[in-house]
Amino acid sequence: MDTPAPASPTPTHEWAVQAHGLTKTFDDHRAVDGLDLNVRTGAIYGLLGPNGSGKTTTVRMLATLLRPDAGAARVFGHDVATDPHIVRQLIGVTGQYASVDERLSATENLIIFARLLGLSRAGARRRAAELLEEFDLTEAAGRALSKFSGGMRRRLDLAASLIVRPPLIFLDEPTTGLDPRNRARIWSVIRRLVEQGSTVLLTTQYLDEADQLADRIMVIDRGRVIADDTPDELKASVGRSVLILRPDNRSEVEQVRERAEAILAARAAVSPESARVSVPLDNPDAVTDLLTDLRSNGLRLSELSVQKPTLDEVFLTLTGHTTESETPEPAVSEEGAS
């Protein structure tokens, strides 16, 4: 007799995740510093920040893989510290690196995961075939994983976490290292998961990914929450439009920033990689005054444009640096997991 896939408990709670004051310190480095988080059921919630901002540590605490030093968190009303076994029935976790076995084929990997979750042999094979079709991997089902591309491996890893469709899915930087085509494929899968009833907590350092997918975005920098709102509201917070300035001489970027702030009475942000200055533009008439001022100070521009605000400008304005800034997050072991 075939064994059906074990059903995850069906939550009816308004909030998929509620966290208050989450804190985690490694030696003298505070990876997460008093984080508050509320994820509404049925939403895609984005945690946006550069490498080392505390995103992965936050997910590990919420997924019961790491005990917080302070604070508390609930998943569908269940405390992650006191009810870890219930929480684990309600979640699926896909990390930054594939958890599949390189020595096995795609089909064999999925069957093993399904059997570990309690499916019969027949049920495991059927579920594996369904997932391979859903993730466009049927043609590669029997191929050795050593011959898989990075995008195929990420799709297989995501498929493995969805043997049983959990109400809450943690996706920790699911498209890191993928080309645009495979990123778009993963985005389609994520949207479909929510349409089918799951809630998704997505961590990413890609601004366009957060903008494309998330209903609400929390911006994290150095372990602290610096903004939490819808993508549209975050973009509106830096002004209706953004003035982009690039000096002829890269060494003059700070001078251009200072003059832009003085004339436009707004905080400007500098992108060191592109030597561009971005400044909210609430009064377009002031651009003429700024150009006159720059000319009188001998500052010449190679680029001048006005753009609608993007999440890139939001992050630069809030933090003064880009999401590409590299600050390695401390290695997180699963010691102390519940």
C-alpha positions as CSV (number, residue, x, y, z in Angstrom):
1,M,0.0,0.0,0.0
2,D,1.4,3.4,-1.0
3,T,2.3,5.9,1.7
4,P,1.2,9.5,1.0
5,A,3.5,12.4,1.6
6,P,3.3,13.5,5.2
7,A,1.3,16.6,5.5
8,S,2.7,19.6,7.3
9,P,0.4,21.1,9.8
10,T,-1.8,23.7,8.2
11,P,-1.3,27.1,10.0
12,T,-4.1,29.6,10.3
13,H,-2.0,32.2,12.1
14,E,-2.0,35.7,10.7
15,W,1.8,36.0,11.1
16,A,4.1,33.4,9.7
17,V,7.1,34.8,11.6
18,Q,7.2,37.2,14.6
19,A,10.6,38.0,16.1
20,H,11.6,40.6,18.7
21,G,15.0,41.6,19.8
22,L,16.9,38.7,18.1
23,T,20.6,39.0,19.0
24,K,23.5,36.7,18.2
25,T,27.2,37.4,18.9
26,F,30.3,35.5,17.8
27,D,33.3,36.3,19.9
28,D,33.4,40.1,19.7
29,H,31.3,40.4,16.6
30,R,27.6,41.0,16.9
31,A,26.1,39.4,13.8
32,V,22.5,40.2,14.6
33,D,21.8,43.1,16.9
34,G,18.2,43.3,18.4
35,L,16.3,42.5,15.2
36,D,12.5,42.8,15.1
37,L,10.7,41.0,12.3
38,N,7.0,40.4,11.3
39,V,6.2,38.3,8.2
40,R,2.5,38.1,7.2
41,T,1.2,34.7,6.1
42,G,1.1,34.3,2.4
43,A,3.7,37.0,1.6
44,I,7.2,37.1,0.1
45,Y,9.3,38.9,2.6
46,G,12.8,40.0,1.6
47,L,15.8,40.4,3.9
48,L,18.2,42.6,1.9
49,G,21.7,43.4,2.9
50,P,25.4,42.9,1.9
51,N,27.5,39.8,2.7
52,G,28.0,39.8,6.5
53,S,25.0,41.8,7.3
54,G,23.4,39.0,9.5
55,K,20.9,37.6,7.0
56,T,22.0,34.0,7.2
57,T,22.4,34.1,11.0
58,T,18.8,35.4,11.3
59,V,17.5,32.6,9.1
60,R,19.4,30.0,11.2
61,M,17.9,31.3,14.4
62,L,14.3,31.3,12.9
63,A,14.8,27.8,11.6
64,T,15.9,26.4,15.0
65,L,19.4,25.7,13.8
66,L,21.0,28.3,16.1
67,R,19.9,29.6,19.5
68,P,19.7,33.4,19.9
69,D,21.6,35.0,22.7
70,A,18.7,37.3,23.3
71,G,15.2,37.9,22.0
72,A,12.4,35.5,21.0
73,A,10.8,34.3,17.8
74,R,7.7,32.5,16.8
75,V,6.7,30.6,13.6
76,F,2.9,30.5,13.2
77,G,2.6,31.2,16.9
78,H,5.1,28.5,18.0
79,D,8.2,29.5,19.9
80,V,11.4,28.4,18.1
81,A,13.1,27.8,21.4
82,T,10.5,25.8,23.2
83,D,8.6,24.2,20.3
84,P,11.4,23.4,17.8
85,H,9.9,20.1,16.7
86,I,6.6,21.8,15.7
87,V,8.4,24.6,14.0
88,R,10.5,22.2,11.9
89,Q,7.3,20.6,10.6
90,L,6.2,24.0,9.4
91,I,9.3,25.1,7.5
92,G,11.6,24.2,4.6
93,V,15.1,25.6,4.3
94,T,17.2,26.0,1.3
95,G,20.7,27.4,2.0
96,Q,23.3,29.1,-0.1
97,Y,25.0,25.9,-1.0
98,A,23.6,22.7,-2.5
99,S,22.8,19.9,0.0
100,V,22.4,17.3,-2.8
101,D,24.8,14.3,-3.1
102,E,27.2,14.7,-6.0
103,R,27.6,10.9,-6.4
104,L,23.9,10.4,-7.2
105,S,21.6,11.4,-10.0
106,A,18.8,13.9,-9.6
107,T,16.2,11.2,-9.3
108,E,18.2,9.3,-6.7
109,N,18.7,12.4,-4.6
110,L,15.0,13.2,-4.6
111,I,14.0,9.7,-3.8
112,I,16.3,9.5,-0.8
113,F,14.9,12.8,0.6
114,A,11.4,11.6,0.0
115,R,12.0,8.2,1.7
116,L,13.6,10.0,4.7
117,L,10.4,12.0,5.0
118,G,8.3,8.9,5.2
119,L,7.1,8.2,1.6
120,S,6.9,4.7,0.3
121,R,9.1,3.6,-2.6
122,A,6.4,4.2,-5.1
123,G,5.4,7.4,-3.5
124,A,9.0,8.7,-3.5
125,R,9.4,7.9,-7.1
126,R,6.2,9.6,-8.1
127,R,7.1,12.7,-6.1
128,A,10.6,12.8,-7.5
129,A,9.1,12.7,-11.0
130,E,6.7,15.5,-10.2
131,L,9.4,17.8,-8.9
132,L,11.8,17.1,-11.8
133,E,9.1,18.1,-14.2
134,E,8.1,21.2,-12.2
135,F,11.7,22.4,-12.1
136,D,12.4,21.5,-15.7
137,L,14.9,18.8,-14.9
138,T,13.2,15.7,-16.4
139,E,15.7,15.4,-19.3
140,A,18.6,15.4,-16.8
141,A,16.9,13.1,-14.3
142,G,19.4,10.2,-14.7
143,R,22.5,12.4,-15.3
144,A,25.3,12.5,-12.8
145,L,25.3,15.7,-10.8
146,S,28.9,16.3,-11.7
147,K,27.6,17.2,-15.2
148,F,25.0,19.7,-13.8
149,S,25.3,23.4,-14.3
150,G,25.2,25.7,-11.2
151,G,21.6,26.7,-12.1
152,M,20.5,23.0,-12.4
153,R,22.0,22.2,-9.0
154,R,20.3,25.2,-7.4
155,R,16.9,24.1,-8.9
156,L,17.5,20.5,-7.6
157,D,18.4,21.8,-4.2
158,L,15.2,23.8,-4.0
159,A,13.2,20.9,-5.3
160,A,14.6,18.7,-2.5
161,S,13.4,21.2,0.1
162,L,9.9,20.9,-1.3
163,I,9.3,17.2,-1.1
164,V,6.6,18.1,1.3
165,R,5.2,21.6,0.6
166,P,5.9,23.5,3.8
167,P,3.8,26.5,4.8
168,L,6.9,28.6,5.4
169,I,10.0,28.4,3.2
170,F,13.3,30.0,4.0
171,L,15.3,30.8,0.9
172,D,18.8,31.9,1.8
173,E,20.3,33.7,-1.3
174,P,18.8,31.1,-3.7
175,T,20.2,32.7,-6.8
176,T,23.7,33.5,-5.8
177,G,26.1,32.8,-8.7
178,L,23.4,32.1,-11.2
179,D,23.2,33.6,-14.7
180,P,20.1,35.8,-15.5
181,R,18.2,33.0,-17.2
182,N,18.5,30.6,-14.2
183,R,17.7,33.5,-11.8
184,A,14.5,34.2,-13.7
185,R,13.6,30.5,-13.5
186,I,14.0,30.5,-9.7
187,W,12.0,33.7,-9.5
188,S,9.1,31.9,-11.4
189,V,9.3,29.0,-9.0
190,I,9.2,31.3,-5.9
191,R,6.1,33.1,-7.2
192,R,4.4,29.8,-7.9
193,L,5.1,28.6,-4.4
194,V,3.3,31.6,-3.0
195,E,0.4,31.2,-5.4
196,Q,0.1,27.6,-4.1
197,G,-0.2,28.8,-0.5
198,S,3.3,29.0,1.0
199,T,4.9,32.0,2.7
200,V,8.5,32.8,1.6
201,L,11.3,34.5,3.6
202,L,13.9,35.4,1.1
203,T,17.4,36.6,1.9
204,T,19.3,38.3,-0.9
205,Q,22.0,40.8,-1.7
206,Y,20.5,41.5,-5.1
207,L,18.5,44.7,-5.2
208,D,16.6,43.8,-8.4
209,E,15.7,40.4,-6.9
210,A,14.1,42.0,-3.8
211,D,12.4,44.5,-6.0
212,Q,11.0,41.9,-8.3
213,L,9.8,39.4,-5.7
214,A,9.2,40.9,-2.2
215,D,5.9,42.3,-1.0
216,R,7.9,43.8,1.9
217,I,11.6,44.4,2.4
218,M,13.7,44.7,5.5
219,V,17.1,46.3,4.9
220,I,19.8,45.0,7.3
221,D,23.3,46.4,7.6
222,R,25.9,45.3,10.2
223,G,23.3,43.2,12.0
224,R,20.8,46.0,12.5
225,V,17.5,46.9,10.8
226,I,17.7,50.2,9.0
227,A,14.5,50.1,7.1
228,D,11.3,48.0,6.8
229,D,8.6,48.8,4.2
230,T,7.2,47.9,0.8
231,P,9.5,48.3,-2.1
232,D,7.5,51.3,-3.4
233,E,7.6,53.1,-0.1
234,L,11.3,52.5,0.3
235,K,12.0,54.0,-3.1
236,A,9.7,56.9,-2.4
237,S,11.6,57.6,0.8
238,V,14.6,58.8,-1.1
239,G,12.6,61.3,-3.2
240,R,10.4,61.2,-6.3
241,S,13.4,61.1,-8.5
242,V,17.2,60.8,-8.2
243,L,19.9,63.0,-9.7
244,I,22.9,61.0,-10.9
245,L,26.3,62.8,-11.2
246,R,29.6,61.4,-12.4
247,P,32.7,63.7,-12.4
248,D,35.2,63.6,-15.3
249,N,37.8,63.0,-12.7
250,R,37.1,60.1,-10.3
251,S,39.1,61.8,-7.6
252,E,36.6,64.6,-7.4
253,V,33.6,62.5,-6.5
254,E,33.6,63.6,-2.9
255,Q,33.8,67.2,-3.9
256,V,30.8,66.7,-6.2
257,R,28.9,65.0,-3.4
258,E,29.6,67.9,-1.0
259,R,28.4,70.5,-3.5
260,A,25.3,68.5,-4.3
261,E,24.3,68.2,-0.7
262,A,24.9,71.9,-0.1
263,I,22.9,73.1,-3.1
264,L,20.1,70.5,-3.1
265,A,19.8,70.3,0.7
266,A,19.6,66.5,0.6
267,R,21.9,63.6,1.7
268,A,23.9,62.2,-1.3
269,A,25.3,58.8,-1.6
270,V,28.5,57.7,-3.4
271,S,29.0,54.5,-5.3
272,P,32.8,53.9,-5.2
273,E,32.6,51.2,-7.9
274,S,31.1,53.6,-10.5
275,A,32.3,56.9,-9.1
276,R,28.7,58.2,-9.2
277,V,26.9,60.4,-6.8
278,S,23.2,59.8,-6.3
279,V,21.1,62.5,-4.6
280,P,17.3,62.7,-4.1
281,L,15.8,65.4,-6.2
282,D,12.7,67.1,-4.7
283,N,13.2,70.4,-6.5
284,P,14.2,70.0,-10.2
285,D,14.7,73.8,-10.5
286,A,17.7,73.5,-8.2
287,V,19.6,71.5,-10.8
288,T,20.5,74.7,-12.7
289,D,21.9,76.2,-9.5
290,L,24.0,73.0,-8.8
291,L,25.4,73.0,-12.4
292,T,26.4,76.7,-12.0
293,D,28.0,75.9,-8.6
294,L,30.0,72.9,-10.0
295,R,31.3,75.0,-12.9
296,S,32.4,77.8,-10.6
297,N,34.3,75.3,-8.5
298,G,36.0,73.8,-11.6
299,L,34.2,70.4,-11.3
300,R,33.3,69.0,-14.7
301,L,30.8,66.1,-15.2
302,S,30.9,63.2,-17.6
303,E,27.3,62.1,-16.7
304,L,24.2,63.9,-15.6
305,S,20.9,62.2,-15.5
306,V,17.6,62.1,-13.6
307,Q,16.2,58.6,-12.8
308,K,13.3,57.2,-10.8
309,P,14.6,55.9,-7.5
310,T,15.7,52.3,-7.3
311,L,16.5,50.1,-4.3
312,D,20.1,50.7,-5.1
313,E,19.6,54.4,-4.3
314,V,17.6,53.5,-1.2
315,F,20.5,51.3,0.1
316,L,23.2,53.9,-0.7
317,T,21.2,56.6,1.0
318,L,20.5,54.6,4.1
319,T,24.0,53.1,4.5
320,G,26.4,55.1,2.5
321,H,27.7,52.0,0.7
322,T,26.4,49.3,-1.7
323,T,25.2,45.8,-1.1
324,E,28.4,44.6,-2.9
325,S,30.5,45.6,0.1
326,E,32.2,42.5,1.4
327,T,32.2,41.9,5.2
328,P,32.4,38.1,5.8
329,E,29.8,36.8,8.2
330,P,31.3,34.6,10.9
331,A,31.0,30.9,10.2
332,V,27.9,29.6,11.9
333,S,28.0,26.1,13.2
334,E,24.8,24.3,14.3
335,E,26.1,23.9,17.8
336,G,23.4,24.7,20.2
337,A,20.7,23.9,17.8
338,S,17.5,22.8,19.5
